[in-house]
Amino acid sequence: MKRILALAGALLLLLLYGATFFFALSGSPDADGWFKASLFCTVAVPVLIYGYILVYRYLKDRKK
């Protein structure tokens, strides 16, 4: 189960990197806002996942 979740997380990060790259090169008028949102998600998603892992480990060890 952990491998599947790790693979899904890695795939999500690759998609976010690709979207950020696409929006950086896009000439659309809305591309600036989409680029900033994608860049934020590229940083925020791994930080949130790390926080969830820390809370899960703390709560799991607390039950024992």
N, CA, C and O atoms as CSV, one atom per row, in Angstrom:
chain,resi,resn,atom,element,x,y,z
A,1,MET,N,N,0.815,-1.191,0.000
A,1,MET,CA,C,0.000,0.000,0.000
A,1,MET,C,C,0.868,1.269,0.000
A,1,MET,O,O,0.558,2.255,-0.669
A,2,LYS,N,N,1.966,1.212,0.771
A,2,LYS,CA,C,2.840,2.376,0.850
A,2,LYS,C,C,3.488,2.668,-0.497
A,2,LYS,O,O,3.664,3.828,-0.868
A,3,ARG,N,N,3.844,1.608,-1.231
A,3,ARG,CA,C,4.468,1.813,-2.539
A,3,ARG,C,C,3.499,2.460,-3.517
A,3,ARG,O,O,3.890,3.316,-4.312
A,4,ILE,N,N,2.250,2.056,-3.460
A,4,ILE,CA,C,1.247,2.632,-4.357
A,4,ILE,C,C,1.047,4.108,-4.039
A,4,ILE,O,O,0.964,4.931,-4.951
A,5,LEU,N,N,0.971,4.449,-2.769
A,5,LEU,CA,C,0.811,5.845,-2.373
A,5,LEU,C,C,2.056,6.666,-2.725
A,5,LEU,O,O,1.943,7.822,-3.134
A,6,ALA,N,N,3.230,6.073,-2.567
A,6,ALA,CA,C,4.458,6.782,-2.936
A,6,ALA,C,C,4.507,7.016,-4.442
A,6,ALA,O,O,4.909,8.089,-4.892
A,7,LEU,N,N,4.100,6.022,-5.217
A,7,LEU,CA,C,4.069,6.164,-6.665
A,7,LEU,C,C,3.047,7.217,-7.086
A,7,LEU,O,O,3.305,8.004,-7.997
A,8,ALA,N,N,1.900,7.234,-6.434
A,8,ALA,CA,C,0.880,8.243,-6.738
A,8,ALA,C,C,1.386,9.642,-6.391
A,8,ALA,O,O,1.143,10.591,-7.137
A,9,GLY,N,N,2.078,9.774,-5.278
A,9,GLY,CA,C,2.649,11.072,-4.897
A,9,GLY,C,C,3.712,11.540,-5.875
A,9,GLY,O,O,3.764,12.719,-6.224
A,10,ALA,N,N,4.560,10.618,-6.319
A,10,ALA,CA,C,5.590,10.969,-7.291
A,10,ALA,C,C,4.963,11.368,-8.622
A,10,ALA,O,O,5.423,12.308,-9.270
A,11,LEU,N,N,3.923,10.659,-9.026
A,11,LEU,CA,C,3.230,10.997,-10.264
A,11,LEU,C,C,2.560,12.368,-10.162
A,11,LEU,O,O,2.588,13.150,-11.112
A,12,LEU,N,N,1.966,12.653,-9.018
A,12,LEU,CA,C,1.349,13.962,-8.804
A,12,LEU,C,C,2.385,15.078,-8.896
A,12,LEU,O,O,2.129,16.119,-9.501
A,13,LEU,N,N,3.549,14.861,-8.299
A,13,LEU,CA,C,4.610,15.875,-8.370
A,13,LEU,C,C,5.103,16.068,-9.803
A,13,LEU,O,O,5.353,17.199,-10.221
A,14,LEU,N,N,5.244,14.989,-10.553
A,14,LEU,CA,C,5.658,15.110,-11.947
A,14,LEU,C,C,4.632,15.890,-12.760
A,14,LEU,O,O,4.994,16.709,-13.604
A,15,LEU,N,N,3.351,15.633,-12.504
A,15,LEU,CA,C,2.306,16.379,-13.199
A,15,LEU,C,C,2.331,17.857,-12.817
A,15,LEU,O,O,2.121,18.723,-13.667
A,16,LEU,N,N,2.584,18.142,-11.561
A,16,LEU,CA,C,2.674,19.534,-11.128
A,16,LEU,C,C,3.874,20.230,-11.757
A,16,LEU,O,O,3.773,21.388,-12.161
A,17,TYR,N,N,5.010,19.537,-11.845
A,17,TYR,CA,C,6.182,20.124,-12.501
A,17,TYR,C,C,5.898,20.391,-13.968
A,17,TYR,O,O,6.266,21.439,-14.500
A,18,GLY,N,N,5.239,19.439,-14.620
A,18,GLY,CA,C,4.890,19.617,-16.030
A,18,GLY,C,C,3.925,20.770,-16.234
A,18,GLY,O,O,4.074,21.545,-17.178
A,19,ALA,N,N,2.934,20.892,-15.356
A,19,ALA,CA,C,1.978,21.990,-15.462
A,19,ALA,C,C,2.663,23.336,-15.230
A,19,ALA,O,O,2.367,24.315,-15.914
A,20,THR,N,N,3.572,23.379,-14.270
A,20,THR,CA,C,4.302,24.618,-14.008
A,20,THR,C,C,5.129,25.021,-15.221
A,20,THR,O,O,5.155,26.192,-15.600
A,21,PHE,N,N,5.800,24.060,-15.823
A,21,PHE,CA,C,6.602,24.324,-17.016
A,21,PHE,C,C,5.714,24.794,-18.170
A,21,PHE,O,O,6.057,25.737,-18.883
A,22,PHE,N,N,4.573,24.129,-18.344
A,22,PHE,CA,C,3.650,24.498,-19.415
A,22,PHE,C,C,3.137,25.926,-19.235
A,22,PHE,O,O,3.134,26.709,-20.185
A,23,PHE,N,N,2.706,26.262,-18.031
A,23,PHE,CA,C,2.170,27.599,-17.777
A,23,PHE,C,C,3.248,28.674,-17.878
A,23,PHE,O,O,2.956,29.818,-18.226
A,24,ALA,N,N,4.500,28.306,-17.573
A,24,ALA,CA,C,5.594,29.274,-17.693
A,24,ALA,C,C,5.836,29.645,-19.159
A,24,ALA,O,O,6.194,30.783,-19.462
A,25,LEU,N,N,5.641,28.692,-20.059
A,25,LEU,CA,C,5.894,28.944,-21.474
A,25,LEU,C,C,4.653,29.359,-22.253
A,25,LEU,O,O,4.754,29.783,-23.404
A,26,SER,N,N,3.499,29.239,-21.639
A,26,SER,CA,C,2.252,29.558,-22.316
A,26,SER,C,C,2.101,31.064,-22.494
A,26,SER,O,O,2.536,31.851,-21.654
A,27,GLY,N,N,1.479,31.447,-23.600
A,27,GLY,CA,C,1.297,32.870,-23.876
A,27,GLY,C,C,-0.101,33.363,-23.539
A,27,GLY,O,O,-0.460,34.488,-23.888
A,28,SER,N,N,-0.883,32.549,-22.875
A,28,SER,CA,C,-2.250,32.918,-22.527
A,28,SER,C,C,-2.263,34.058,-21.506
A,28,SER,O,O,-1.358,34.157,-20.678
A,29,PRO,N,N,-3.288,34.922,-21.560
A,29,PRO,CA,C,-3.361,36.008,-20.568
A,29,PRO,C,C,-3.567,35.501,-19.140
A,29,PRO,O,O,-3.175,36.168,-18.183
A,30,ASP,N,N,-4.175,34.332,-18.996
A,30,ASP,CA,C,-4.402,33.776,-17.659
A,30,ASP,C,C,-3.237,32.917,-17.172
A,30,ASP,O,O,-3.271,32.406,-16.053
A,31,ALA,N,N,-2.227,32.756,-17.990
A,31,ALA,CA,C,-1.121,31.855,-17.658
A,31,ALA,C,C,-0.364,32.308,-16.414
A,31,ALA,O,O,0.151,31.467,-15.675
A,32,ASP,N,N,-0.282,33.607,-16.164
A,32,ASP,CA,C,0.450,34.097,-14.995
A,32,ASP,C,C,-0.181,33.598,-13.696
A,32,ASP,O,O,0.515,33.125,-12.798
A,33,GLY,N,N,-1.485,33.708,-13.608
A,33,GLY,CA,C,-2.187,33.234,-12.409
A,33,GLY,C,C,-2.091,31.724,-12.253
A,33,GLY,O,O,-1.883,31.221,-11.148
A,34,TRP,N,N,-2.243,31.000,-13.361
A,34,TRP,CA,C,-2.139,29.540,-13.317
A,34,TRP,C,C,-0.723,29.112,-12.943
A,34,TRP,O,O,-0.534,28.134,-12.220
A,35,PHE,N,N,0.276,29.852,-13.441
A,35,PHE,CA,C,1.664,29.538,-13.105
A,35,PHE,C,C,1.901,29.705,-11.607
A,35,PHE,O,O,2.520,28.848,-10.975
A,36,LYS,N,N,1.417,30.793,-11.045
A,36,LYS,CA,C,1.606,31.021,-9.611
A,36,LYS,C,C,0.898,29.950,-8.780
A,36,LYS,O,O,1.441,29.476,-7.781
A,37,ALA,N,N,-0.309,29.571,-9.191
A,37,ALA,CA,C,-1.042,28.530,-8.471
A,37,ALA,C,C,-0.318,27.192,-8.568
A,37,ALA,O,O,-0.219,26.462,-7.581
A,38,SER,N,N,0.183,26.874,-9.749
A,38,SER,CA,C,0.902,25.619,-9.945
A,38,SER,C,C,2.203,25.603,-9.157
A,38,SER,O,O,2.566,24.580,-8.578
A,39,LEU,N,N,2.896,26.713,-9.132
A,39,LEU,CA,C,4.137,26.810,-8.366
A,39,LEU,C,C,3.858,26.661,-6.871
A,39,LEU,O,O,4.611,25.995,-6.160
A,40,PHE,N,N,2.794,27.270,-6.400
A,40,PHE,CA,C,2.408,27.127,-4.990
A,40,PHE,C,C,2.101,25.668,-4.665
A,40,PHE,O,O,2.558,25.149,-3.647
A,41,CYS,N,N,1.331,25.009,-5.521
A,41,CYS,CA,C,0.975,23.607,-5.280
A,41,CYS,C,C,2.197,22.702,-5.333
A,41,CYS,O,O,2.263,21.708,-4.610
A,42,THR,N,N,3.161,23.036,-6.179
A,42,THR,CA,C,4.385,22.252,-6.275
A,42,THR,C,C,5.145,22.271,-4.951
A,42,THR,O,O,5.825,21.303,-4.608
A,43,VAL,N,N,5.031,23.354,-4.220
A,43,VAL,CA,C,5.702,23.452,-2.917
A,43,VAL,C,C,4.780,22.964,-1.794
A,43,VAL,O,O,5.228,22.260,-0.888
A,44,ALA,N,N,3.512,23.329,-1.849
A,44,ALA,CA,C,2.595,23.055,-0.739
A,44,ALA,C,C,2.220,21.584,-0.615
A,44,ALA,O,O,2.096,21.073,0.498
A,45,VAL,N,N,2.039,20.899,-1.732
A,45,VAL,CA,C,1.608,19.498,-1.676
A,45,VAL,C,C,2.629,18.620,-0.942
A,45,VAL,O,O,2.230,17.878,-0.045
A,46,PRO,N,N,3.922,18.666,-1.277
A,46,PRO,CA,C,4.866,17.840,-0.510
A,46,PRO,C,C,4.950,18.228,0.972
A,46,PRO,O,O,5.133,17.364,1.830
A,47,VAL,N,N,4.820,19.503,1.265
A,47,VAL,CA,C,4.850,19.938,2.665
A,47,VAL,C,C,3.639,19.380,3.423
A,47,VAL,O,O,3.776,18.914,4.554
A,48,LEU,N,N,2.472,19.427,2.811
A,48,LEU,CA,C,1.279,18.872,3.451
A,48,LEU,C,C,1.381,17.362,3.627
A,48,LEU,O,O,1.002,16.830,4.670
A,49,ILE,N,N,1.888,16.674,2.616
A,49,ILE,CA,C,2.059,15.222,2.732
A,49,ILE,C,C,3.020,14.887,3.864
A,49,ILE,O,O,2.774,13.960,4.635
A,50,TYR,N,N,4.110,15.636,3.966
A,50,TYR,CA,C,5.065,15.422,5.052
A,50,TYR,C,C,4.401,15.665,6.409
A,50,TYR,O,O,4.619,14.908,7.354
A,51,GLY,N,N,3.601,16.708,6.501
A,51,GLY,CA,C,2.891,16.981,7.753
A,51,GLY,C,C,1.917,15.870,8.114
A,51,GLY,O,O,1.822,15.484,9.279
A,52,TYR,N,N,1.193,15.350,7.126
A,52,TYR,CA,C,0.284,14.235,7.378
A,52,TYR,C,C,1.042,13.009,7.859
A,52,TYR,O,O,0.575,12.303,8.752
A,53,ILE,N,N,2.199,12.751,7.278
A,53,ILE,CA,C,2.998,11.600,7.698
A,53,ILE,C,C,3.450,11.767,9.141
A,53,ILE,O,O,3.402,10.813,9.918
A,54,LEU,N,N,3.889,12.972,9.512
A,54,LEU,CA,C,4.327,13.210,10.890
A,54,LEU,C,C,3.183,13.016,11.878
A,54,LEU,O,O,3.365,12.397,12.927
A,55,VAL,N,N,2.013,13.538,11.548
A,55,VAL,CA,C,0.860,13.387,12.442
A,55,VAL,C,C,0.453,11.920,12.538
A,55,VAL,O,O,0.127,11.439,13.623
A,56,TYR,N,N,0.469,11.207,11.416
A,56,TYR,CA,C,0.110,9.790,11.421
A,56,TYR,C,C,1.061,8.988,12.302
A,56,TYR,O,O,0.625,8.154,13.095
A,57,ARG,N,N,2.366,9.241,12.161
A,57,ARG,CA,C,3.342,8.521,12.983
A,57,ARG,C,C,3.153,8.829,14.464
A,57,ARG,O,O,3.270,7.942,15.310
A,58,TYR,N,N,2.864,10.078,14.768
A,58,TYR,CA,C,2.667,10.458,16.171
A,58,TYR,C,C,1.435,9.764,16.742
A,58,TYR,O,O,1.484,9.222,17.847
A,59,LEU,N,N,0.342,9.777,16.005
A,59,LEU,CA,C,-0.893,9.157,16.493
A,59,LEU,C,C,-0.793,7.643,16.544
A,59,LEU,O,O,-1.375,7.012,17.427
A,60,LYS,N,N,-0.063,7.056,15.609
A,60,LYS,CA,C,0.104,5.601,15.578
A,60,LYS,C,C,0.926,5.138,16.779
A,60,LYS,O,O,0.589,4.138,17.412
A,61,ASP,N,N,2.002,5.859,17.095
A,61,ASP,CA,C,2.841,5.499,18.236
A,61,ASP,C,C,2.139,5.773,19.562
A,61,ASP,O,O,2.447,5.138,20.571
A,62,ARG,N,N,1.233,6.679,19.564
A,62,ARG,CA,C,0.512,7.048,20.772
A,62,ARG,C,C,-0.472,5.952,21.209
A,62,ARG,O,O,-0.754,5.804,22.398
A,63,LYS,N,N,-0.986,5.192,20.245
A,63,LYS,CA,C,-1.939,4.120,20.567
A,63,LYS,C,C,-1.291,2.962,21.286
A,63,LYS,O,O,-1.968,2.247,22.024
A,64,LYS,N,N,0.007,2.751,21.096
A,64,LYS,CA,C,0.709,1.615,21.720
A,64,LYS,C,C,0.993,1.871,23.121
A,64,LYS,O,O,1.578,1.025,23.798
